Amino acid sequence: MRELTVAAPQFAASEEPEENADKAEAMVREAAARGARLILLQELFESRYFCVTENPRYLALARPFEGNPLVARFAALAGELGVVLPIPFFEAAGQAHFNSVAMADADGRVLGLYRKSHIPQGPGYEEKFYFSPGDTGFRVWDTAVGRIGIAICWDQWFPETARADGADGAGAAPLPLRHRQRARGAGLRQPAALGDGHARPRGGEPHAGGGVEPDRRGAAGRARGGLLRLVLVAGPTGEVLARGGRDREEIVLATLDLDACAEMRRGWGLFRDRRPDLYGRLAGL
């Protein structure tokens, strides 16, 4: 039996990038010490979720992929600990900006880059002001823990993301996520729903996703901070294997049976029964 322990830390981000990076490193180290070999940090973990408003000062947080000190620091950490570590960061590329993830393998090599494909826009999610739509296409890499796909937050709601990664042989799918709590309970249901929405189109592929970030001001206008309120790890049928508590920092872990997941994919026949000849019109919708 091939087992993989997945960890998803949740922590409150501050306004200080170095402080957030230090906290993230400490939690990655703890997760590795507890047996995790694939560790998922939250989307844009170097800062608070700044996309609640359109403010050009936050564009100064972006850094190029090449020579990026955050990527270099966490890739070296992955190599030191022998873990696979997707590294979310705010990328500057010429005049464009991207919401990106660098994939670091367990030997410290950076295998490549994924740029968030689907960019939301709405109250509390002013992401089109900050990010261009990703131009990397969906990415899948062979890593020390298997073939890994990647997606970021809003990507989860597009089934094409899951199907593309699954068709390319991904066996697990880290999903960095920041989700703001608009109504009590709504934010808890949605990340749980993504487990089913991503595992099934991929034909039984486990994944991890984290977290829910509350609004910074409550009904009385009191500041509420940036604490993530939910992290989950989902299994091959979308079932929630582990879930973080509300309003506390912690590391959520779950162990997956990769052989059982692969057997389930084969048994379902979802890729056997695909009909790509019928799907061409979807590209024009």
N, C-alpha and C positions, 0 to 999 in steps of 0.2 A: 504494500500500500504506500503510495506516494502522498505524503502530507505536506501542507503548506500552512504555516501560521501567518496570518495577516494582522497588522495592527493599524489602527486609525486614531492618532492622538487628537484631542480637542483641547484648545486653550484660548484664553482671552487675549486678543491682540491689542497692543498699545499703539501710541503714535510714534514710537521709537523703533525703527527697523532693526537696529542692532540688538535691542532687548528682545524683540520677537524672534530673531534668528537664534539667539542664545537659548531661549525657552524651547524653540523647536528642536535644537540640537540635543538638549537635555532629555526631551521626551523620546527622540529617536534612539538615543543611547539606552534609555530605560526599556523601550519596546524590544530592542535587540537583546538585551539582557534577559528578557522574559520569553525569548524564543522566536520572536517575529523575524521572518526573512523577507517579507514584502511590507513596506511601511508607507502609509499614505498621509502626507501632510495636506492641510486644507488649501484651497485655492487662494492665491495671493497672500500667503501666510506672513510675508514680510511686513505687512501693514494691516490696519483695519480695512474693512470693506468701504472704500472711498466713493464708490459709484452711486451712493444715495443722492448725490447732487452733482451738478456739472461745475467743476472748479478747475481751471487750467493749472493751478499750482501743483495738483497731484500728478500731472504729466512728468514733472521733474523726478518722480520716483522711478521711472523706467530706465533700464540699463540694457545695453546690447548683449546678445547671447555670447558672442566671442569675447573672452576675457572677463566674463561676468563673475565678480567675486563671490556672490551668493551661490551660484552654480558650482564654482570651483570648491568652495568650502564644503558643500553638502555631498558633492561627488567624492571628495576625499574621505568624508565621513562614511559614506557607503562602502568604500574600499576598506577602510579600517575595520568596520564592523562586519563586513561580509554580507551585506543586505542589498536588496534591490530597492531603490529609492527614487520615485518620480519627484522632481523638484519644480514646484510651481513658482513662476516669477513674472514680473511685469517687464515686458521686453520692448526696447526701442530698436527700430530697424530703419535707418534713414529718417524720413519724415513720418513713418508709420509707427504705430504702437500695437502690440499684441498681448493678449492674455495667454501665456505660454507655459509649457511643462518640458523640462529637460529630463530625459530618462537616464539615470545612472545605474549601471550594473554593479554586481557585488564585488567586482575587482576595481571599482572606482572609475571605470571608463564611462564617458558620456556617449551613449549610443546614438543619440539624435534628439530632435526637437519636434514637438507638436504645438501648433497654434490653434486656439479655440476656434472652431469652425462657425458656430452659431452664436451670434451676439444679440442678447436681449435688449429691449428698450421699453421702459415703463416707469411708473412711479416707484422710486426706491431702487431701480435698476437702470441707471442712466449709462449703460455700458457702451452704447454706440458713440458717445462723446469721447470715450477713452480708447477704444479698441477697434482696429480694423478686423474684418472677417479673416480668419486664418487661411493661409495659402499653402499649407503643407499637405493637405489631404489627410485622411485618417491614417494613423501610423500604428504599426505592430512591430515589436522587436523580440528577438530570441535572447533571453536573459538566463541567469543562473537558476531561476525558479520556473522557467518555462517561457512560452511565447505569450507576451504581454501586450495588450492593446491599451489605449489611453483615450479618455474623453474628459471634458471639463464642464461641469455644471449644466448650463442650458443645453449642451449637446445631448443630455440624457433624454430629452423629450422628443427627439427625432429618431424614429426606429431605423432609419438608414445608417445612423452611426453604429448601432449595435450590429446590424446585419453585415456592414462592411468589415468591421473588425473580426466578426465571427467567420465570415467567408475567407478571411485571410489567415485563419488558423489560430486566432487568439484563444488562450485557455483561461485567462483571467483579465479583468478590466478595472484597474484603479480609476476612480472617478473623483478628483478633487472638486470640492463643492463649497459654496457659501450660499446659504439660503436664509433670507430675512423673514422673521416671523411677523405676518400681518394680522392674523386672527388666531386666537387661542386654539390649538389643535390642528390647524391647517398645515402648519409647518411640520408637524409630526407625521401626518398622513402622507405628504408628498414624497419625502425621501424613502419612506417604506414602500411606496408604490413604484419607485424607480427600480427597486430590486427585481420585481416581477417584470417591469418593462424592459430591462436590459438583459436579464438572464435568459428569458424565453426566446427573444429574437436571435440570440447567439447560440441557441440550442443547448442550454444548460451550462452557462458559464458563470462562475462565481465572481463577485466583485465587492469592493469596499467603497463606501461613500461617506463623506462627513461634511457638513454639519449644518445646523440652523443658527443663524446669527440674529438676535432680536433687534428691533428698532432701538436706536440709541436714546429715545425719549418715550416715556410712558404717557398715559392719558393725561397726567397732571403736569407734563413737561419735565419730569425728573429724568436726569441722565441714567441710562440703564447699562451702559458699557457695551463691550463687544464680545461677550462670552458666547461661544457656540453652545447650542442647547441640545444637539442630537448628533451622534455619530453612529452609523450602523455598518455591519458587515453582512452581506447577503450571500446566500448559497445558490446552488445551481438551478433551483426552481423559483428563485426570488424570495425564499423564506428568509426572515431576519434571524441570523445566527447570534448576533451580539449587538447590543445597543447601549450607547452612553446615557448617563443620567442627565437630568436637567440642571442647568446653572452650576455646573462644577467642571473643573478641569480633570481630565483623566485620559487613560489610554485604553481603547477598546480592542480586544483581541478575539480572534476566532481561528480555529484550525480546520482546514478544508481537506477532504479526501479527493485528490486530483484524479485518481484512477476511477473512482465512483462517478465523478463529474464527466469524465471522458466517456465512460460506459453509457451514461444517461444521454449524452449528445448523440452517440451512435444509435441508441435504441429509439430515440424520438424520430429520427429520419428527417429532421427539418432541412438539412442541407441536401440530403438525397432527393427530396421532393420539391426542391426549388424549381421555378420555371422562369429563368431570366429572359426567355424569349417573349414573355408576357409583360415584362416590367419596364420596357423601354419608354413608354409614355410617361412614367413617373418623372423622368429627367426633365420634362417640359412643364411640370406643374409648379 
